[in-house]
Amino acid sequence: MKPVQYFIDHAKKRIHKKQYVGDRCGFIDTSIEKREFTDSAIYIEQLEENERYEKCRYCKSAQPIIK
């Protein structure tokens, strides 16, 4: 099974599931320098426990495309 890949927004201290991230997550305003991708669940746990990062509430399922 392929590990879940995460998108980390260091500016807002939010963790997104890469497969579900979308416009509602609000990461568009975050500069590229403050973005990171990882597949390390241990790193994600450390950010949550030690740095007070939160998982994005919108990254639980696919977001609809609005035209």
PyMOL Python script that loads the backbone (N, CA, C, O; Angstrom):
from pymol import cmd

cmd.read_pdbstr("""\
ATOM      1  N   MET A   1       0.844  -1.189   0.000  1.00  0.00           N
ATOM      2  CA  MET A   1       0.000   0.000   0.000  1.00  0.00           C
ATOM      3  C   MET A   1       0.885   1.248   0.000  1.00  0.00           C
ATOM      4  O   MET A   1       1.849   1.328   0.762  1.00  0.00           O
ATOM      5  N   LYS A   2       0.564   2.197  -0.836  1.00  0.00           N
ATOM      6  CA  LYS A   2       1.327   3.441  -0.977  1.00  0.00           C
ATOM      7  C   LYS A   2       1.081   4.340   0.237  1.00  0.00           C
ATOM      8  O   LYS A   2      -0.064   4.508   0.655  1.00  0.00           O
ATOM      9  N   PRO A   3       2.147   4.921   0.811  1.00  0.00           N
ATOM     10  CA  PRO A   3       1.959   5.822   1.955  1.00  0.00           C
ATOM     11  C   PRO A   3       1.221   7.088   1.548  1.00  0.00           C
ATOM     12  O   PRO A   3       1.307   7.539   0.406  1.00  0.00           O
ATOM     13  N   VAL A   4       0.505   7.644   2.493  1.00  0.00           N
ATOM     14  CA  VAL A   4      -0.197   8.904   2.260  1.00  0.00           C
ATOM     15  C   VAL A   4       0.837  10.005   2.132  1.00  0.00           C
ATOM     16  O   VAL A   4       1.748  10.108   2.954  1.00  0.00           O
ATOM     17  N   GLN A   5       0.701  10.811   1.123  1.00  0.00           N
ATOM     18  CA  GLN A   5       1.628  11.924   0.973  1.00  0.00           C
ATOM     19  C   GLN A   5       0.952  13.182   1.485  1.00  0.00           C
ATOM     20  O   GLN A   5      -0.243  13.398   1.281  1.00  0.00           O
ATOM     21  N   TYR A   6       1.735  13.998   2.147  1.00  0.00           N
ATOM     22  CA  TYR A   6       1.227  15.202   2.781  1.00  0.00           C
ATOM     23  C   TYR A   6       1.826  16.450   2.161  1.00  0.00           C
ATOM     24  O   TYR A   6       2.957  16.452   1.676  1.00  0.00           O
ATOM     25  N   PHE A   7       1.048  17.491   2.190  1.00  0.00           N
ATOM     26  CA  PHE A   7       1.472  18.831   1.800  1.00  0.00           C
ATOM     27  C   PHE A   7       1.448  19.646   3.089  1.00  0.00           C
ATOM     28  O   PHE A   7       0.413  19.728   3.750  1.00  0.00           O
ATOM     29  N   ILE A   8       2.561  20.240   3.446  1.00  0.00           N
ATOM     30  CA  ILE A   8       2.661  21.003   4.696  1.00  0.00           C
ATOM     31  C   ILE A   8       2.738  22.482   4.376  1.00  0.00           C
ATOM     32  O   ILE A   8       3.573  22.923   3.586  1.00  0.00           O
ATOM     33  N   ASP A   9       1.859  23.232   4.998  1.00  0.00           N
ATOM     34  CA  ASP A   9       1.829  24.692   4.882  1.00  0.00           C
ATOM     35  C   ASP A   9       2.455  25.229   6.169  1.00  0.00           C
ATOM     36  O   ASP A   9       1.791  25.308   7.203  1.00  0.00           O
ATOM     37  N   HIS A  10       3.735  25.597   6.099  1.00  0.00           N
ATOM     38  CA  HIS A  10       4.449  26.068   7.289  1.00  0.00           C
ATOM     39  C   HIS A  10       3.998  27.468   7.719  1.00  0.00           C
ATOM     40  O   HIS A  10       4.136  27.815   8.892  1.00  0.00           O
ATOM     41  N   ALA A  11       3.474  28.261   6.821  1.00  0.00           N
ATOM     42  CA  ALA A  11       3.012  29.606   7.175  1.00  0.00           C
ATOM     43  C   ALA A  11       1.784  29.545   8.083  1.00  0.00           C
ATOM     44  O   ALA A  11       1.661  30.326   9.027  1.00  0.00           O
ATOM     45  N   LYS A  12       0.878  28.612   7.788  1.00  0.00           N
ATOM     46  CA  LYS A  12      -0.367  28.511   8.559  1.00  0.00           C
ATOM     47  C   LYS A  12      -0.374  27.326   9.509  1.00  0.00           C
ATOM     48  O   LYS A  12      -1.353  27.093  10.219  1.00  0.00           O
ATOM     49  N   LYS A  13       0.733  26.571   9.519  1.00  0.00           N
ATOM     50  CA  LYS A  13       0.875  25.388  10.365  1.00  0.00           C
ATOM     51  C   LYS A  13      -0.270  24.394  10.143  1.00  0.00           C
ATOM     52  O   LYS A  13      -0.908  23.920  11.083  1.00  0.00           O
ATOM     53  N   ARG A  14      -0.503  24.100   8.855  1.00  0.00           N
ATOM     54  CA  ARG A  14      -1.542  23.140   8.491  1.00  0.00           C
ATOM     55  C   ARG A  14      -0.945  21.997   7.680  1.00  0.00           C
ATOM     56  O   ARG A  14      -0.019  22.181   6.890  1.00  0.00           O
ATOM     57  N   ILE A  15      -1.502  20.822   7.901  1.00  0.00           N
ATOM     58  CA  ILE A  15      -1.082  19.618   7.193  1.00  0.00           C
ATOM     59  C   ILE A  15      -2.238  19.177   6.312  1.00  0.00           C
ATOM     60  O   ILE A  15      -3.360  18.984   6.781  1.00  0.00           O
ATOM     61  N   HIS A  16      -1.947  19.021   5.029  1.00  0.00           N
ATOM     62  CA  HIS A  16      -2.967  18.633   4.057  1.00  0.00           C
ATOM     63  C   HIS A  16      -2.634  17.261   3.494  1.00  0.00           C
ATOM     64  O   HIS A  16      -1.462  16.924   3.323  1.00  0.00           O
ATOM     65  N   LYS A  17      -3.652  16.475   3.208  1.00  0.00           N
ATOM     66  CA  LYS A  17      -3.429  15.244   2.463  1.00  0.00           C
ATOM     67  C   LYS A  17      -3.318  15.646   1.000  1.00  0.00           C
ATOM     68  O   LYS A  17      -4.233  16.249   0.439  1.00  0.00           O
ATOM     69  N   LYS A  18      -2.197  15.310   0.393  1.00  0.00           N
ATOM     70  CA  LYS A  18      -1.894  15.757  -0.966  1.00  0.00           C
ATOM     71  C   LYS A  18      -3.007  15.410  -1.957  1.00  0.00           C
ATOM     72  O   LYS A  18      -3.313  16.205  -2.846  1.00  0.00           O
ATOM     73  N   GLN A  19      -3.606  14.247  -1.813  1.00  0.00           N
ATOM     74  CA  GLN A  19      -4.629  13.822  -2.771  1.00  0.00           C
ATOM     75  C   GLN A  19      -5.928  14.602  -2.647  1.00  0.00           C
ATOM     76  O   GLN A  19      -6.748  14.563  -3.565  1.00  0.00           O
ATOM     77  N   TYR A  20      -6.142  15.308  -1.543  1.00  0.00           N
ATOM     78  CA  TYR A  20      -7.394  16.032  -1.331  1.00  0.00           C
ATOM     79  C   TYR A  20      -7.260  17.547  -1.275  1.00  0.00           C
ATOM     80  O   TYR A  20      -8.271  18.249  -1.238  1.00  0.00           O
ATOM     81  N   VAL A  21      -6.047  18.062  -1.267  1.00  0.00           N
ATOM     82  CA  VAL A  21      -5.848  19.501  -1.116  1.00  0.00           C
ATOM     83  C   VAL A  21      -6.510  20.260  -2.278  1.00  0.00           C
ATOM     84  O   VAL A  21      -6.455  19.834  -3.432  1.00  0.00           O
ATOM     85  N   GLY A  22      -7.134  21.390  -1.940  1.00  0.00           N
ATOM     86  CA  GLY A  22      -7.827  22.188  -2.951  1.00  0.00           C
ATOM     87  C   GLY A  22      -7.960  23.637  -2.511  1.00  0.00           C
ATOM     88  O   GLY A  22      -7.382  24.045  -1.504  1.00  0.00           O
ATOM     89  N   ASP A  23      -8.712  24.399  -3.261  1.00  0.00           N
ATOM     90  CA  ASP A  23      -8.862  25.837  -3.003  1.00  0.00           C
ATOM     91  C   ASP A  23      -9.418  26.143  -1.615  1.00  0.00           C
ATOM     92  O   ASP A  23      -9.023  27.130  -0.993  1.00  0.00           O
ATOM     93  N   ARG A  24     -10.323  25.312  -1.129  1.00  0.00           N
ATOM     94  CA  ARG A  24     -10.932  25.581   0.192  1.00  0.00           C
ATOM     95  C   ARG A  24      -9.911  25.528   1.322  1.00  0.00           C
ATOM     96  O   ARG A  24     -10.147  26.082   2.395  1.00  0.00           O
ATOM     97  N   CYS A  25      -8.794  24.877   1.096  1.00  0.00           N
ATOM     98  CA  CYS A  25      -7.771  24.730   2.136  1.00  0.00           C
ATOM     99  C   CYS A  25      -7.043  26.038   2.432  1.00  0.00           C
ATOM    100  O   CYS A  25      -6.469  26.189   3.511  1.00  0.00           O
ATOM    101  N   GLY A  26      -7.057  26.972   1.509  1.00  0.00           N
ATOM    102  CA  GLY A  26      -6.466  28.287   1.738  1.00  0.00           C
ATOM    103  C   GLY A  26      -4.959  28.349   1.661  1.00  0.00           C
ATOM    104  O   GLY A  26      -4.353  29.248   2.244  1.00  0.00           O
ATOM    105  N   PHE A  27      -4.335  27.419   0.958  1.00  0.00           N
ATOM    106  CA  PHE A  27      -2.877  27.421   0.873  1.00  0.00           C
ATOM    107  C   PHE A  27      -2.350  28.267  -0.278  1.00  0.00           C
ATOM    108  O   PHE A  27      -1.141  28.479  -0.371  1.00  0.00           O
ATOM    109  N   ILE A  28      -3.201  28.744  -1.137  1.00  0.00           N
ATOM    110  CA  ILE A  28      -2.775  29.460  -2.343  1.00  0.00           C
ATOM    111  C   ILE A  28      -1.955  30.711  -1.999  1.00  0.00           C
ATOM    112  O   ILE A  28      -1.043  31.072  -2.743  1.00  0.00           O
ATOM    113  N   ASP A  29      -2.265  31.360  -0.903  1.00  0.00           N
ATOM    114  CA  ASP A  29      -1.553  32.570  -0.503  1.00  0.00           C
ATOM    115  C   ASP A  29      -0.193  32.286   0.141  1.00  0.00           C
ATOM    116  O   ASP A  29       0.598  33.205   0.351  1.00  0.00           O
ATOM    117  N   THR A  30       0.075  31.031   0.450  1.00  0.00           N
ATOM    118  CA  THR A  30       1.335  30.673   1.092  1.00  0.00           C
ATOM    119  C   THR A  30       2.453  30.618   0.057  1.00  0.00           C
ATOM    120  O   THR A  30       2.309  29.982  -0.987  1.00  0.00           O
ATOM    121  N   SER A  31       3.557  31.280   0.348  1.00  0.00           N
ATOM    122  CA  SER A  31       4.677  31.305  -0.597  1.00  0.00           C
ATOM    123  C   SER A  31       5.291  29.910  -0.747  1.00  0.00           C
ATOM    124  O   SER A  31       5.191  29.074   0.152  1.00  0.00           O
ATOM    125  N   ILE A  32       5.914  29.681  -1.871  1.00  0.00           N
ATOM    126  CA  ILE A  32       6.527  28.385  -2.160  1.00  0.00           C
ATOM    127  C   ILE A  32       7.579  28.029  -1.111  1.00  0.00           C
ATOM    128  O   ILE A  32       7.749  26.857  -0.778  1.00  0.00           O
ATOM    129  N   GLU A  33       8.274  29.019  -0.596  1.00  0.00           N
ATOM    130  CA  GLU A  33       9.301  28.784   0.414  1.00  0.00           C
ATOM    131  C   GLU A  33       8.730  28.214   1.706  1.00  0.00           C
ATOM    132  O   GLU A  33       9.454  27.595   2.485  1.00  0.00           O
ATOM    133  N   LYS A  34       7.453  28.418   1.934  1.00  0.00           N
ATOM    134  CA  LYS A  34       6.795  27.945   3.163  1.00  0.00           C
ATOM    135  C   LYS A  34       5.982  26.674   2.934  1.00  0.00           C
ATOM    136  O   LYS A  34       5.183  26.294   3.790  1.00  0.00           O
ATOM    137  N   ARG A  35       6.176  26.001   1.777  1.00  0.00           N
ATOM    138  CA  ARG A  35       5.468  24.767   1.446  1.00  0.00           C
ATOM    139  C   ARG A  35       6.437  23.594   1.435  1.00  0.00           C
ATOM    140  O   ARG A  35       7.615  23.745   1.111  1.00  0.00           O
ATOM    141  N   GLU A  36       5.919  22.420   1.796  1.00  0.00           N
ATOM    142  CA  GLU A  36       6.751  21.221   1.810  1.00  0.00           C
ATOM    143  C   GLU A  36       5.879  19.999   1.537  1.00  0.00           C
ATOM    144  O   GLU A  36       4.708  19.974   1.916  1.00  0.00           O
ATOM    145  N   PHE A  37       6.447  18.987   0.881  1.00  0.00           N
ATOM    146  CA  PHE A  37       5.776  17.716   0.665  1.00  0.00           C
ATOM    147  C   PHE A  37       6.542  16.626   1.401  1.00  0.00           C
ATOM    148  O   PHE A  37       7.771  16.657   1.455  1.00  0.00           O
ATOM    149  N   THR A  38       5.817  15.660   1.969  1.00  0.00           N
ATOM    150  CA  THR A  38       6.460  14.544   2.661  1.00  0.00           C
ATOM    151  C   THR A  38       5.536  13.331   2.647  1.00  0.00           C
ATOM    152  O   THR A  38       4.322  13.459   2.484  1.00  0.00           O
ATOM    153  N   ASP A  39       6.127  12.159   2.818  1.00  0.00           N
ATOM    154  CA  ASP A  39       5.334  10.950   2.997  1.00  0.00           C
ATOM    155  C   ASP A  39       5.639  10.310   4.356  1.00  0.00           C
ATOM    156  O   ASP A  39       5.274   9.162   4.606  1.00  0.00           O
ATOM    157  N   SER A  40       6.307  11.060   5.220  1.00  0.00           N
ATOM    158  CA  SER A  40       6.707  10.566   6.540  1.00  0.00           C
ATOM    159  C   SER A  40       5.624  10.815   7.591  1.00  0.00           C
ATOM    160  O   SER A  40       5.405  11.949   8.016  1.00  0.00           O
ATOM    161  N   ALA A  41       4.961   9.754   7.997  1.00  0.00           N
ATOM    162  CA  ALA A  41       3.936   9.864   9.042  1.00  0.00           C
ATOM    163  C   ALA A  41       4.561  10.280  10.374  1.00  0.00           C
ATOM    164  O   ALA A  41       3.930  10.983  11.163  1.00  0.00           O
ATOM    165  N   ILE A  42       5.786   9.853  10.620  1.00  0.00           N
ATOM    166  CA  ILE A  42       6.480  10.223  11.867  1.00  0.00           C
ATOM    167  C   ILE A  42       6.728  11.727  11.906  1.00  0.00           C
ATOM    168  O   ILE A  42       6.522  12.361  12.941  1.00  0.00           O
ATOM    169  N   TYR A  43       7.162  12.293  10.805  1.00  0.00           N
ATOM    170  CA  TYR A  43       7.380  13.741  10.720  1.00  0.00           C
ATOM    171  C   TYR A  43       6.080  14.504  10.964  1.00  0.00           C
ATOM    172  O   TYR A  43       6.070  15.515  11.668  1.00  0.00           O
ATOM    173  N   ILE A  44       4.992  14.020  10.384  1.00  0.00           N
ATOM    174  CA  ILE A  44       3.680  14.641  10.583  1.00  0.00           C
ATOM    175  C   ILE A  44       3.290  14.607  12.054  1.00  0.00           C
ATOM    176  O   ILE A  44       2.821  15.607  12.597  1.00  0.00           O
ATOM    177  N   GLU A  45       3.480  13.464  12.701  1.00  0.00           N
ATOM    178  CA  GLU A  45       3.169  13.337  14.136  1.00  0.00           C
ATOM    179  C   GLU A  45       4.003  14.314  14.960  1.00  0.00           C
ATOM    180  O   GLU A  45       3.494  14.925  15.900  1.00  0.00           O
ATOM    181  N   GLN A  46       5.278  14.464  14.614  1.00  0.00           N
ATOM    182  CA  GLN A  46       6.144  15.397  15.338  1.00  0.00           C
ATOM    183  C   GLN A  46       5.675  16.835  15.186  1.00  0.00           C
ATOM    184  O   GLN A  46       5.673  17.596  16.154  1.00  0.00           O
ATOM    185  N   LEU A  47       5.278  17.209  13.975  1.00  0.00           N
ATOM    186  CA  LEU A  47       4.771  18.565  13.762  1.00  0.00           C
ATOM    187  C   LEU A  47       3.513  18.815  14.596  1.00  0.00           C
ATOM    188  O   LEU A  47       3.348  19.891  15.170  1.00  0.00           O
ATOM    189  N   GLU A  48       2.636  17.825  14.660  1.00  0.00           N
ATOM    190  CA  GLU A  48       1.399  17.972  15.440  1.00  0.00           C
ATOM    191  C   GLU A  48       1.688  18.064  16.937  1.00  0.00           C
ATOM    192  O   GLU A  48       1.139  18.919  17.632  1.00  0.00           O
ATOM    193  N   GLU A  49       2.543  17.189  17.418  1.00  0.00           N
ATOM    194  CA  GLU A  49       2.814  17.126  18.859  1.00  0.00           C
ATOM    195  C   GLU A  49       3.734  18.248  19.356  1.00  0.00           C
ATOM    196  O   GLU A  49       3.485  18.839  20.406  1.00  0.00           O
ATOM    197  N   ASN A  50       4.788  18.535  18.602  1.00  0.00           N
ATOM    198  CA  ASN A  50       5.808  19.470  19.074  1.00  0.00           C
ATOM    199  C   ASN A  50       5.654  20.897  18.572  1.00  0.00           C
ATOM    200  O   ASN A  50       6.073  21.840  19.243  1.00  0.00           O
ATOM    201  N   GLU A  51       5.057  21.064  17.397  1.00  0.00           N
ATOM    202  CA  GLU A  51       4.986  22.384  16.773  1.00  0.00           C
ATOM    203  C   GLU A  51       3.561  22.926  16.654  1.00  0.00           C
ATOM    204  O   GLU A  51       3.353  24.026  16.144  1.00  0.00           O
ATOM    205  N   ARG A  52       2.584  22.150  17.125  1.00  0.00           N
ATOM    206  CA  ARG A  52       1.170  22.545  17.115  1.00  0.00           C
ATOM    207  C   ARG A  52       0.592  22.750  15.711  1.00  0.00           C
ATOM    208  O   ARG A  52      -0.240  23.631  15.495  1.00  0.00           O
ATOM    209  N   TYR A  53       1.039  21.933  14.771  1.00  0.00           N
ATOM    210  CA  TYR A  53       0.442  21.937  13.438  1.00  0.00           C
ATOM    211  C   TYR A  53      -0.885  21.190  13.532  1.00  0.00           C
ATOM    212  O   TYR A  53      -1.061  20.311  14.375  1.00  0.00           O
ATOM    213  N   GLU A  54      -1.815  21.558  12.649  1.00  0.00           N
ATOM    214  CA  GLU A  54      -3.125  20.907  12.633  1.00  0.00           C
ATOM    215  C   GLU A  54      -3.403  20.348  11.255  1.00  0.00           C
ATOM    216  O   GLU A  54      -2.985  20.914  10.245  1.00  0.00           O
ATOM    217  N   LYS A  55      -4.115  19.225  11.221  1.00  0.00           N
ATOM    218  CA  LYS A  55      -4.532  18.664   9.938  1.00  0.00           C
ATOM    219  C   LYS A  55      -5.699  19.479   9.406  1.00  0.00           C
ATOM    220  O   LYS A  55      -6.587  19.879  10.159  1.00  0.00           O
ATOM    221  N   CYS A  56      -5.689  19.717   8.120  1.00  0.00           N
ATOM    222  CA  CYS A  56      -6.723  20.514   7.466  1.00  0.00           C
ATOM    223  C   CYS A  56      -8.077  19.815   7.548  1.00  0.00           C
ATOM    224  O   CYS A  56      -8.180  18.619   7.280  1.00  0.00           O
ATOM    225  N   ARG A  57      -9.089  20.549   7.911  1.00  0.00           N
ATOM    226  CA  ARG A  57     -10.432  19.978   8.041  1.00  0.00           C
ATOM    227  C   ARG A  57     -11.069  19.669   6.686  1.00  0.00           C
ATOM    228  O   ARG A  57     -12.024  18.895   6.616  1.00  0.00           O
ATOM    229  N   TYR A  58     -10.557  20.257   5.623  1.00  0.00           N
ATOM    230  CA  TYR A  58     -11.118  20.031   4.291  1.00  0.00           C
ATOM    231  C   TYR A  58     -10.483  18.840   3.566  1.00  0.00           C
ATOM    232  O   TYR A  58     -11.032  18.371   2.569  1.00  0.00           O
ATOM    233  N   CYS A  59      -9.367  18.354   4.033  1.00  0.00           N
ATOM    234  CA  CYS A  59      -8.629  17.298   3.331  1.00  0.00           C
ATOM    235  C   CYS A  59      -9.043  15.896   3.771  1.00  0.00           C
ATOM    236  O   CYS A  59      -8.197  15.061   4.090  1.00  0.00           O
ATOM    237  N   LYS A  60     -10.329  15.650   3.784  1.00  0.00           N
ATOM    238  CA  LYS A  60     -10.848  14.339   4.149  1.00  0.00           C
ATOM    239  C   LYS A  60     -11.454  13.617   2.952  1.00  0.00           C
ATOM    240  O   LYS A  60     -11.598  12.394   2.968  1.00  0.00           O
ATOM    241  N   SER A  61     -11.803  14.360   1.934  1.00  0.00           N
ATOM    242  CA  SER A  61     -12.367  13.780   0.706  1.00  0.00           C
ATOM    243  C   SER A  61     -12.110  14.749  -0.449  1.00  0.00           C
ATOM    244  O   SER A  61     -11.704  15.894  -0.245  1.00  0.00           O
ATOM    245  N   ALA A  62     -12.355  14.266  -1.656  1.00  0.00           N
ATOM    246  CA  ALA A  62     -12.140  15.101  -2.842  1.00  0.00           C
ATOM    247  C   ALA A  62     -13.032  16.333  -2.802  1.00  0.00           C
ATOM    248  O   ALA A  62     -14.194  16.253  -2.406  1.00  0.00           O
ATOM    249  N   GLN A  63     -12.487  17.468  -3.212  1.00  0.00           N
ATOM    250  CA  GLN A  63     -13.246  18.708  -3.229  1.00  0.00           C
ATOM    251  C   GLN A  63     -13.824  18.908  -4.618  1.00  0.00           C
ATOM    252  O   GLN A  63     -13.161  18.632  -5.618  1.00  0.00           O
ATOM    253  N   PRO A  64     -15.057  19.387  -4.682  1.00  0.00           N
ATOM    254  CA  PRO A  64     -15.677  19.598  -6.001  1.00  0.00           C
ATOM    255  C   PRO A  64     -14.989  20.743  -6.754  1.00  0.00           C
ATOM    256  O   PRO A  64     -14.478  21.689  -6.155  1.00  0.00           O
ATOM    257  N   ILE A  65     -14.994  20.628  -8.059  1.00  0.00           N
ATOM    258  CA  ILE A  65     -14.421  21.679  -8.903  1.00  0.00           C
ATOM    259  C   ILE A  65     -15.528  22.678  -9.207  1.00  0.00           C
ATOM    260  O   ILE A  65     -16.599  22.306  -9.688  1.00  0.00           O
ATOM    261  N   ILE A  66     -15.262  23.942  -8.923  1.00  0.00           N
ATOM    262  CA  ILE A  66     -16.249  25.000  -9.162  1.00  0.00           C
ATOM    263  C   ILE A  66     -15.831  25.779 -10.394  1.00  0.00           C
ATOM    264  O   ILE A  66     -14.710  26.280 -10.475  1.00  0.00           O
ATOM    265  N   LYS A  67     -16.730  25.875 -11.343  1.00  0.00           N
ATOM    266  CA  LYS A  67     -16.425  26.598 -12.592  1.00  0.00           C
ATOM    267  C   LYS A  67     -17.178  27.889 -12.647  1.00  0.00           C
ATOM    268  O   LYS A  67     -17.053  28.635 -13.618  1.00  0.00           O
TER     269      LYS A  67
END
""", "prot")
cmd.dss("prot")
cmd.show_as("cartoon", "prot")
cmd.util.cbc("prot")
cmd.orient("prot")
